[in-house]
Amino acid sequence: MTLAELKRGQRGIILDVSSIHIPLKLLEMGCLPGNFVELVQVAPFADPMYLNINGSHLAIRKETAIHIKIETTNE
């Protein structure tokens, strides 16, 4: 599953961010394998996505989110 497939309120663990399409700034902000991610809100027209990653809030475009692999959790 990818980050772009998360539904509002769903949580997951980042598994892989090895794509060249992931900006270095996202990695620096905590978008790394093993970190928890939650979809907080989606802007109109479903882009961008507002996320909580290990306590940090950030917004990313859906075209970037499709390159981040996650596993959903039931927490």
N, C-alpha and C positions, 0 to 999 in steps of 0.2 A: 504494500500500500504506500502511497505517496502522501506528503503533507497536503497537497492540493485536494485530496479526497476526504479530509477531516470534516466532520459536521460541527456546528457550533456547540461548545461545551465539551466536546470529546477531547481525550488526552491520549498521548502516545509517547513513545521513546524513539529518539532519532537513531536510526541504524547506520545510515550511510549518506555522506555528503561529498562523494568523491568526484562529482561532475565538474567540468571546467566552467559550467554555467553558474556556479555559486560564487558570488562576490566575496572577496577576502573579508570585507567589513562584516558580513553576516557571521563568518567563522569567529571573528574577534568578539562579536557580541554574544557568543555562546551557542551558536547553532552548530553543535558538535555531536558526534555519536555518543550515546549514553545519557544525554540530557533529556529531561522531560519537556514536552511541548503541549500547549493547550490552545485551541482555537477560541479566542474570546469573542470576536466579532468579524463580520464580513461587510465590506463597504457595498454601496449600491452597485449593481451590475457584477457582483462577485469578485471585485478586484479593487484594491488590494485586500489582503487578509491580515487581521490584527491578532498577533500571537503573544502568548506568555511563555517564554523559554527560560526555565530555572529562575523565575522571578523578574526577568527583564522583559519589558514590553517592546515589541517592534512590529512593523508592518512590512510585508513583502508581497511582491506580485505573484499571481498564480503561475505565470510562466517560469518563475524561479522555483516555486514550491513543488512543481511536478518533478524536479530533479532531486528532491530530498526524500529518501526512503524512511518510513517509520513503521513501528508496530504499535497498534492501539493497546491501551491498558484499561482496566476496569476500576481504577482508583477514583 
